[in-house]
Structure formats: structure tokens, C-alpha cells
Amino acid sequence: MEPTSSPRQLARETIRIESHLDGTNERSLADDVLDGLTRPFKELPPKHFYDARGADLFDQICDLPEYYPTRAERAILEERAAEIAELTGAVELVELGSGTAAKTRVLLDALQAAGTLERYIPVDVTESMVRDCAKTLTSEYPGLRVHGVIGDFERHLDRIPPAAGPRIVAFLGGTIGNFPPGSRRRVLRQIAGLLGPGDHLLMGTDLVKDPRVLEAAYDDSQGVTAAFNRNVLHVLNRELQADFDPEDFDHVALFDPHNEWIEMRLRARREHTTLVRDLDLPVHFDAGEELRTEISAKFTPERLQSDLTAAGLELVRWLTDPDELFALSLSRIHAH
Ligand SMILES: C[S@@+](CC[C@H](N)C(=O)[O-])C[C@H]1O[C@@H](n2cnc3c(N)ncnc32)[C@H](O)[C@@H]1O
């Protein structure tokens, strides 16, 4: 962590970046590998996709013709950002899993036009993303202060600075869908803890639709999503001295109609054993055995509503695109 400043210095700083990952991220990767690759059904959490190359591949995915969520979410923001700015009166925007903050600019523009914008707080595990977007956004928005938090939103929400006025916490891109139902509600409850009585959560969720449209979005014809999926093996090779050959695995994306989520998996093309050297862990794959690398839950309005209620939140606005592909929900803590 970088040295702490007095409140007066803080108020003057245009860019402040704090990193909370020193060493703890490698530990979390090692723990997840030990846990996930020794189960009968192998599994890794999706946050490990996002080294600099993974983040770059995700950006390319957002531009693919098959990947409708980014375009649909942006369209909703463009249509409704002024209304969101007016309703919330927000002086600051906290963004969880901020990435390149591409769509965020639509919100920042609206808050700036409303004359309330003071501070942006991006939170992401990918250090380069937080540093780059702090630099770019402070030059694009004169007067904007950026307080970047390099950290894991499952572990470091308590490092987010206290609100300086009405705040929006944005959780875009459908990232909440990466959590299975139980931990989704736990994460939502923790996020609700960032909200005071005048604050709002703005969350993007992908909606249930034709499975063919969903599966195409996660298995594009150019193979970018396949490269993104295999990238987790490159991360394991580099960070834990593993010896995966990513080409030993096929990319699989399928819609599970029972759970209403997309699963991404890596399927072993042949029987083999890989050594994860740092953990002294041999990992055996049968031919055709699969490793689950991501779930991406698809929502109905009812499902989202019940998740929000369980987390102590109440829906203020349900915003969707004309084709009802994607939704943004604006919610606040439940007034008792
Ligand atoms: C699906 S991308 C979405 C990016 C952007 N918000 C958007 O809507 O296009 C997920 C982002 O969340 C970040 N991320 C994933 N898991 C995280 C975690 N546990 N803590 C912090 N950031 C995380 C990734 O680095 C990535 O930038």
C-alpha cells in the first residue's frame, strides 16, 4: 500500500491509487487451484482470466458481432444515463470490476452534464487497467478526482473510501452472473454495505433468451472467446510454474437450461497429467474430462428482484433495451 495522506492532501489529489494485492492474489490463485483442481468436477473461478492479456482479450470480445451484452448495456446507458444522474444526484461513481471503463464514460458524461461529478473510484484486480483508466479519465474530465483501488471485490470492499456525498456503485457487464446463487447473494449483501441511505447500486444483468443466441455469444466464429478461456492456463503456467499446453484443451460453451446459466469449460483432448510445480501438485485429466472456468447466470426480472430483496435492496428502476436482451437495475437499501 502507498503512504496514507491527510484528509486535506486527499482532497487535492487528482489521482490516488491504492493496491491491496501485494502477494495476496498469488495466494488466492494457489488456494483456488488447490481447491478447484483436486475436485471430482474440476473448476476455477473466472477472476483468474484477467491478467493484462486476458483483459485485452475481453475487450476484443466486447467488439465481436456475436457478443450483444456490451452493445445492449451501452444502448441502455445512452438512453437513460441522464435520468440516472438526475434521480441519484451522485457526486461520485464507484465501479466494481471497472476494466477499461469504456461504458462508464456514458455515466460520467451524464453526471458531468448534471454538474454533480466529483470523483470516480474504479476497483479492479487488474492493476494496469486501474492505472491506465485513472490517467485517461483525469485528462478527459478536467476536475475529476480518481481514487483507484487495485483489489478483489470479494475481499477488499472495506478499502473503498467513505462516500463524499450521494454515490452510485456500478457493477456492469453482467459480472454478478459469474457467481452461483448462494455466493451471489453474499456478494450482493457485501456490496449493499457500501450504500448509505442516499446511495444507489446500478447493476448490469444479462437476460434469459434463445440458447442459440447465448451460446454464440460465448463461442464466437473468430475464436477470441476460446483464446480468452485458454488464457487461464497461461496464467497458471506463469504464476504457479504449471506445465499446461493450452492446445491440449478445447473451448466449450453451453447453456444449462435448468440453472439458466452459460458454462464455459476447457475439455481435455487427450488423457494427460500436468504438474503445478509451485504446489507440487500433479493434476490428471482423462480424455474428454472438463474443467469449468466460468458460469454466467442469465436473469429474469423475478430472479433479480428476489436476489436484491435477499440482499436488503429494493428496486428503484428496471431499465432494458428494446429487444430485452440485457437489463440495468437501479436499487437502494431497503427503507424499513
Ligand atoms: C466481464 S469484465 C467487465 C468489465 C467492464 N465492467 C465491462 O462492463 O465491460 C470483468 C471485470 O472485472 C474484473 N474482476 C473480475 N473478478 C474480480 C474480482 N474478484 N475483483 C475485482 N475485479 C474483478 C476483471 O478484471 C474485469 O475487468
The ligand as an SDF file (V2000), in Angstrom:
LIG
                    3D

 27 29  0  0  0  0  0  0  0  0999 V2000
  -16.6160   -9.1850  -17.5000 C   0  0  0  0  0  0  0  0  0  0  0  0
  -15.3650   -7.9400  -17.2070 S   0  0  0  0  0  0  0  0  0  0  0  0
  -16.3710   -6.4710  -17.1920 C   0  0  0  0  0  0  0  0  0  0  0  0
  -15.5690   -5.2220  -17.4350 C   0  0  0  0  0  0  0  0  0  0  0  0
  -16.4100   -3.9360  -17.5060 C   0  0  0  0  0  0  0  0  0  0  0  0
  -17.0340   -3.6380  -16.2140 N   0  0  0  0  0  0  0  0  0  0  0  0
  -17.4780   -4.0580  -18.5550 C   0  0  0  0  0  0  0  0  0  0  0  0
  -18.6620   -3.9680  -18.2120 O   0  0  0  0  0  0  0  0  0  0  0  0
  -17.1290   -4.2160  -19.7440 O   0  0  0  0  0  0  0  0  0  0  0  0
  -14.9760   -8.2130  -15.5430 C   0  0  0  0  0  0  0  0  0  0  0  0
  -14.0010   -7.2300  -14.9330 C   0  0  0  0  0  0  0  0  0  0  0  0
  -13.9930   -7.4640  -13.5330 O   0  0  0  0  0  0  0  0  0  0  0  0
  -12.6740   -7.6630  -13.0650 C   0  0  0  0  0  0  0  0  0  0  0  0
  -12.7920   -8.6570  -11.9950 N   0  0  0  0  0  0  0  0  0  0  0  0
  -13.2100   -9.9500  -12.0920 C   0  0  0  0  0  0  0  0  0  0  0  0
  -13.2580  -10.5180  -10.8750 N   0  0  0  0  0  0  0  0  0  0  0  0
  -12.8550   -9.5620   -9.9850 C   0  0  0  0  0  0  0  0  0  0  0  0
  -12.7140   -9.5390   -8.5840 C   0  0  0  0  0  0  0  0  0  0  0  0
  -12.9700  -10.6030   -7.8440 N   0  0  0  0  0  0  0  0  0  0  0  0
  -12.3040   -8.3730   -8.0030 N   0  0  0  0  0  0  0  0  0  0  0  0
  -12.0400   -7.2550   -8.7540 C   0  0  0  0  0  0  0  0  0  0  0  0
  -12.1610   -7.2310  -10.0950 N   0  0  0  0  0  0  0  0  0  0  0  0
  -12.5710   -8.3710  -10.6980 C   0  0  0  0  0  0  0  0  0  0  0  0
  -11.8660   -8.1290  -14.2570 C   0  0  0  0  0  0  0  0  0  0  0  0
  -10.5030   -7.7760  -14.1370 O   0  0  0  0  0  0  0  0  0  0  0  0
  -12.5620   -7.3880  -15.4080 C   0  0  0  0  0  0  0  0  0  0  0  0
  -12.0040   -6.1230  -15.6370 O   0  0  0  0  0  0  0  0  0  0  0  0
  1  2  1  0
  2  3  1  0
  2 10  1  0
  3  4  1  0
  4  5  1  0
  5  6  1  0
  5  7  1  0
  7  8  2  0
  7  9  1  0
 10 11  1  0
 11 12  1  0
 11 26  1  0
 12 13  1  0
 13 14  1  0
 13 24  1  0
 14 15  1  0
 14 23  1  0
 15 16  2  0
 16 17  1  0
 17 18  1  0
 17 23  2  0
 18 19  1  0
 18 20  2  0
 20 21  1  0
 21 22  2  0
 22 23  1  0
 24 25  1  0
 24 26  1  0
 26 27  1  0
M  CHG  2   2   1   9  -1
M  END
$$$$
